[in-house]
């Protein structure tokens, strides 16, 4: 039996994984029977929402009662949604749970349709009447910020019947992402990769990223690269049609709500100016030269005549032989996060011991990693742990998400506990930065230090540069879609290849296979989400540096940020943590630090 302790193979089935390495879903429901009962009860939510339409705005007391009902109903649905999603992700091949997810998605659309009357009715209420209700109704002022945010979107809110129609169409908007998930995680199979000795290695989403592309065996890297992109080449037209469907649905909703673009429709409701998105791309364009130097350094150190894309992930300093058991990874995480204080670390330890985490890769399991959350439940983390240092970093990353969720849920009322997308990656990336700072601080060996510098540079490359590349591709592909052009596989590939040439520079030899990478990126189905990885990384670099240099005052500011939920705009919350993202200075400062790190590593090598 293969065991995950070997760090080269996954468990042959989920049934073989010890319970301590699987997540505990009992904070949601005691068992599947309890979930099924709750799912039946949740089917009544659309009717319950509709019943409020004629009474919610009769008085301030009625409005307050409706908003409290909405809080409870939202938590009720979130529990059902989370349980179904987590069970489906345990094995995407199990059709029973995929069918359940489809039921929940349909229910969500029905709920949205049943409450679509609320925002138009709120906008029809006069400022004076609403102000009088705040004055006369104790407790209603708690919801003022949330109601003000809705009223600020008046220009993009339609009539009740039109809102209901859009809500009913919401279920269709999820279909491109679901189709991609089924193709990518359930149906996609890759041929074995072959190393220099002719030994075959299984290729999965987990092993490809964590083991094959980081292997010192260039033959294995190239073989794995061709294995993966050969498989995507066979489905490129299906992948293009699926992505085009995603872009078309975004355009449909943007047009319906009178936004100028899909990008604006995504950012405006999050209180983030479109200028922040565009200035990120502009800043990276202005700092591509250090990335080009980093690729030249790679080429020199690897000693290759032609640097290829299968050479981008391998450490240019020989990697340590060791792998980390999951327990060792957790111990390293606790030490790295110590600057955040005893209370923070003790909660992290509690989370590990309480089985917040589903650790190892198994057949059919959702690829990648994430943290799932909701008010009234413990955070849940999905990993596909392989034992590399990068996987340790992923553990720290996802725990950062979970701790932000934990602190927000324990500080904010339900209405304001969920943090905005723009700050969603700050806590996770700050944890990664603290890990690399801890490792560098405790390493005196020049070779090991060079290795860690290479790892840190890879964080910059993979997050600030690569995610901005994704963001630019997503922006421009959606803009082309809006004009009715550029949605075929060849058009998408030409655009993606040109961006790789721009970002990585002349040191690397491009090819038709990397041009297909767009076909395997799940985040393109998340509605302009990838840019927050880059902006969050820049913010995290600033925050982690401040914590390590200023100590407790910076920690206090940061913990206040983590506990803030959406009680302020995301730009304001970050200002409280000492970072002004509206100015673009944090991005420029991070890119300048990247340049210095390239210089330092060049001197060591």
N, C-alpha and C positions, 0 to 999 in steps of 0.2 A: 504494500500500500504506500503510495506516495504521500508524504506529509509536507506541510508547509514549513517545517523546521529545516528542511534542506535548502530553502530559499531559491530553489530552481524549479520546483513543481508545485502545483496547487493540489488541494485535496481532490480526490476522485469524485466525491459527492458531498453535498452539504451535510448529509447524515453522519459523516465521519468527523466533522469539525467539533471539538470539545465545546460544551455550552459556554464556557467562559469567554470564548472568542466570537460569540454571536451576540447580536443586540437583543435587549430585553424590551419587548413591545407591550409589557403589561401596564405601563403608565398610560397606554392608550386604551387597551381592552385586555381583560383577563385571558381570553382565548378567542378562537375564531367564532364560536357560538355567540359570545357577547358582541363581537363585531357585527355578525350578521343581523342580530336583533337591532343593534344601533343603526345599521344601514336601512333597515325597514322603517325605523322611526324617523330617520332623516328624510325619507321620501315625503314626509308631511311638511317639510320646511317651505317649499314653494307656496303651498296653501296658506301656511301661517303668515308668510310675508305678505301675500296678496290681501289677507284679511285686515291689514293695517292701513291700506291705502286711503280709506275714507275717514280715518279717525286720527292718524298720527299728527296732523297739523290743526286739530281743533283747539289746542291749548298748549302752553309750555309744558304742563304736566304730561299730556299725551305724547308730545315729542320726546320728552325724557324717557318715558316708558318704552317707546319704540326703540330708542337708541340702546337702552339696556337690553331689550330683547335681541336686537341685532348683535350686540356683543356676545351674548350667550349662544345664539344660533350660529354665529361664525365659529366659535370654539367647538361647538358640537360637530359642525361640518368638517373643520380642520382635523379633528381626531379621526373621523371616518376616512377622509382623504389620505391622511398620513399612514394609517394602518394598511389600507389597500395598496398604496404606492410602495411601502416598504416590503410587503409580502410579494408583490409583483417583481420587485427588483432582486429579491433573493434568487429567483430563477425565472428569467424572462421567457423560458420555453413553456412554462406552465400556463396553459390557455385559460384555466379557471380563474386565475388571478388577473390575467390580462382582460378577461371579460368583466371582472369586477371593477377594474380601473375604468373601463369604458362606461360602466353604469354610473360610477362616481362622477366622471367627466360630464355625462349627460345630466346628472342631477345638479352639478354646479351651474350648468347653462340654464337649467330650469329655475334655480334659485335666483340667478342674476336677472332673468327675465321677470320673475315675480316681484323683484324689488326695484325694477328699473324706473318705477314711478317716483321714487324718493327724490333723486337729485333735481329733476325738473320742478317738483313741488317745492323743494327747498329754495330754488332760485326764484320761484314766483312769490315767495314771502318777502314782504317789504323789510328794509333795514330797521325801520322804527318798530314794527311788530316783533321782530326777532330780538331787538335790544330790550324791549319791554318784557319779553319772556325770560331772558337772562336775569333780569332784575327781580322778577316775581317767582321764579322757579328754582329753589335750592337744588344744586347738583347739575343743572343744565350747563353751567359755565365750564364744567369739565370738558364738554364736547365742543367748545367754541372754536378751538384751533382746527379740529377736524372739519367742522361745518364751514369755517372760513376758507379752508383749502378747496372744498367742493364749490363754494360760491365763486372762487377765483377762476374756475373753469367754465364760467357761464357761456362764453363764446363757443365752447366746444361741446355743449350739452344740448341734446335734441328734445323733441317733444316726448311725452310719456310713451306714446305708441311706438315712436321711432326708437327710443331707448330700449323698449321691450324687444323690438325686432332685432336690434344689434346684439342684445344679450342672448337671444335664442340662437343667433348665428355664431355665438362664441364657441360652441362645441366644434364647429367646422374649423375654427382657427387652430385648434389643438392637433388636428389630423396630420399635417406635414411632420410635426415633431414626433408623433407616435409612429408614423410610417418609417421615419428615419431610424428610430430606436429599434424597431423590429428588424429592419434590414441590417443595422450595424451590430446589434448585440445578440440577436437571436439567430439570424440567418447567415451572417457573414462568416466564412471560414477561410483560413489562410493556409497555404501549403507550408510544410516544415521548411525551416531555414537550415542551411548546411554550413558547417564551419570549415576551417582550413584542413582539418583532418578527415573531412567527409562525414562527420557525425551529424545526424539530424537533430534539430531542436524544434519543439512545438512553438508555433507563433500564435499568441493571443493578444488582445489589446493590452493586457497587463505585462506580459513578458516582452512584447515588442518595445514598449517605452522604457521599462525599468531595467531590462537585462540585455536585450539584443543590441539596441542602438548605443548602449554604454559599454559594450564588450570591447576589449582591446583587439579582438580578432576581427580584422577588417573584412575578411571573407564572409564571416557570419553576419556582420552589419549589412554588407551589400546584399547578401542573399535574403535577409529579413526584409530589407527595404523593397526589393523586387517582389517578394512574396506579398507584402501588404498592398503596394500600389498596383501590382498586377491584378489583384482581386478587385480593387476599386475601379480599375480601368474597364473591367467586364460589366460593371453596373453604372458607368458614368452617366449614361443618358437617364436612367431611372433616378440617380442621385440629383442630377440637374433639374429634372421635372419636379422632384420633391422640394428642392430648395426654391425653385421658382414659385411653387404653390405657397410656400412660407412667405415669400416677398409679396406675392399678390394679395394674400390675406392682410398683411400689414398695411399695404396701400389702400385696400378697401376700407378698413376702419379709420385710417388717417383721413381719407377723403370724406368719409361720412361725417367725421367730427370737425371738418373744416380746418385741418392742419395743413401747413404747406408741404410737409413731407412726413414719411414714416419716422424719420429720426426725430423730428420735432414732436410728433405724437407720443413718442416713447419718453422723451426727456422732460417736456413741460410739466406733466403731472407729477414728476419727481422733484420739482423745484430746482432743477439743474439747467442752466442756460446751454443752448446748443453751442455757444462759443467755447465752452469748456471742452466739449468733444473735439471740435475742430482745432482748437489751440494745442491739444495733446498731439494730434497728428502733425501739426506744423512744427512743434518743438522737436519731435523725434526726427522729422525731416532735416531739421537744422543741426542735428547731432548724429547723423549717420556715420560720419568719419571715424569716430572711435569704434563703432561696430565693424567697419571695414578693416580697421587695424587689428581688431580682435580676430577676425577671420584670417588675416595675413599671419598673425601669430600662430593660429591653429595650423595653418598650412606648413609653416616653418618647423614647428615642434613635432608635428606628426611625420614630417619628412616625406610628403607626397608631392608628386608632380602636379596632380590635379586634385584639389579639394572638392569633395562631393557632399551631397546633402546627408549621406549616411555617415559622414565624419563630423557632423555638427554637434552631436550629443556626447560623444565619447570624451571622457576627461583627457585633457592634454598633459596632465600630470598623472602618473601611474596611480590608479586607485588602490586604496588599502584592500588587502585580501579579505578582511573580515566582513561578515554580514551581521546585522543586529537582530537578535530575537525580538519578538514584540515586547517582552518584558524589559529588555535592554533599551529599546527605543523609548519606552515610557519613562524609564529612569533618566535618560538623557533629556527628555522633554521637561521633566520636573526641574532639573538643574538649570536649563536654559531659561525657563520662565520665572526663576526665583526673583529677579529684579521687580516683578510685578507684585510681590508680597506673599506672605504666608497664607492669607485667606484665599487668594486667587489659586495658588498651587494646591491647597487642600481640597478645593472644589474640583480641580482637574483630577486629582487622585480619586476622589469620590466618584467622578464620572466614569473613570476606567473600571473601578471596582464594581460599579453598579451596572456595568454592561451597556454603556452608551454606544459601544463600537461593535460593528460587524467586520471582522478583521480580514479574513483570508479570501482569496479568489477561489471560486468553485464553478463548475460548468454551468453556463447560462446566467451567471450572476451579472447584474448591471456593471458595466465597465467603469473605470475611473474612481472618483471619490467625491463625496459630498457630505454636508451636514444638513439634516432635516429638522424642522422645528415647528412649534406652535404653542400658543399660550395654554398652560395647564398640562403640559407633557414634558418629559425629560428630552433633551436634545438626542438625536440619533445620528451616528456617523457611519457611513459606508466607506470601507477601504477595500483594496485588493492588494494586501500587503505582501511585498516580495523581499524585504530585509535589507534593502540598500539604504545608504544615507539619504538619498532622495525620498525614499518612502518614510523615513523618520521625519523629514521635513514636511511631507504631506500630512502625517499624523499631527504635527504641531499646527499646521495650517487649518485643518478641519476642526481641531480643538479650539482654535481661535474663534471660528464661527460659533461653535457651541457655547463658548463662554460668553460671547456677546449676547447670544440668545438667552442664556441663563440669567445674566445680570439684568438685561432689559426686562425680562419676564418677572423678575423679583423686585424691580424698582418701579416700573411703569404700569399704569392700568392697562387693561387689555387693548383699549383703543389705540394706545400709543406705544405698545411693546414691540411691534414689528419695525425694524430699522429699514431705512430706504436703500434701494439698490446701489446708490452712489457710494455709500459707506460700507457696503456688504463685504468687501474684501480687505478692508483696512485691518481689522483685528486679526484675521487669518495671516495676512502677510507680515504684520508686526511680529507675530510669533515666529515666523520663518526668519526674519531679520535677527531677532534675539537669539535664535539657535545658532546662526552662523557667527554672530558676534561672540557668543560663548565659546564656540569651538576655536575661533581664531585667538581669543584671549588666552586659552589654555594650551595652545600649541606653540612650542618653541623650535621644533625641528623644521628647518627651511623647506625640505621637500614636502612635509605634511602641510605646512603653511601655504605653499604654492598650490597644493591640491585644493585646500579650502577656498583660496582666492578664486581658483577656477570655478568652484562650486557657486560662489557668490556671484561671479560674473555670469554664470549660467542662469541665476535667478533674474538678473537684469535682462539677459538676452531672451529668456523664455517668457518673462512677464511684461516688462516695460516695452521691449521692442516687438516681440512676436505678437502679443495681444494687441498692440497698436496696429500692427500689420493686419491682423484680423479685423480690427475696428474699421480701418480704412477700406478693406475689401467689402465689409458689410455695408458701409455707408455708400460706396460707389456702386456696388451691385444693386442695391435697392434704388438708387437714383436712376440707374439704367433701366431697371424694371419699370419704374414710374413712367419712363418714356416708351416702354414697350420693346426694348432692345436688350441684347446682351444676356439672355437667360439660358441659352443653350450651353451644353457641356464645353464646347470648344471656346465659346466667348468667355465663360467663367474661368476656364483654364488659362487663357491668354492674360486675363486681368490678374489672376493670382501669380502667374509666373513673372509678370512685369514687376509686381510688388516685391517678390523675393529678390529679384535683381537689384532693386532700389535699396532695400534694407540691408542685404548681406554683402553687396558690392562685388567687385571684379575678382576677388581672390577665390570665390567659389564657382564651380562650373555647374550651370543650371541644366535641367533636363525636363522632359515631358512628364515624368512621373511626379515630381514635386508640384508641378502645375495642377495635379489632381488632389492636392491635400485638402482643398475646400470641401471635398466630398466626404471627409471623415471627421469633420469638426462639429460636434453636437451643439456647441454654443451658438452657432448661426441660427438655431431654432429657439433661442432664448430672448429675442427681441432687443437687439442693441445692448447686450449685457457685457460683452468682452472688454469694452473700453474701461469699465470700472476696475478690472484687474490692473491695468496700467496706471490709472490715476491713483488707485488704492496703494499700489506698490510705491509710488512716489511719496504718498502721504506716510506710509509705513516706514520708509527709510528715514524720514524726518522725525517721526514719533519715536522710533527705537533709538536713534541717536540722542534725542532729547532725554529720554528715560535714563540712558546710560551715562549721560554727562551731568544732568541736573538732579537726578535722584527723585526723592519723594514728591516734591511739587509737581514734577512732570508725571509721575505715577498717578497722583491724585487726579490731575486733569484728564489723564487717559482713562482711568476707571470711570470717571464721570461721563466721558464720551461713550464708553461701552454700555453704561447704564441708561443712556439717553433715549434709546428706541428711536421714535420719530417725533419726540416732544419738541424738537426744533427742526428747522430745515437742515439738510445734510451739510451744506456749506457752513452754517452757523455751528453745528456740532463739531466739525473739524477745527474751526477757529478756536473753540474752547479747548481743544487738545493741542493748540499751538501751531496749526497748519492752515494757511490760507490758499485753498485750491482755486479760488476765483481768479487770482492774479497770474497763475501759471508758473510762479517762482519755484514751487516744490518740484515740478516736473523738470525744469531746467537744472535745479540743484542736484537732483538724482542722476541726471544724465552726465553732469560734470563729475560726480563721484564715480560713475562708471568709467569715464575716461581715465581718471587717476588710478583706478584699480587695474585697468589694462596696462598702464605704464608700470605699475608695481610688479605685476606678474611678468611682464616682458623682461624686467631686470633680473628677476629670479631665474628665468629660463634662458 
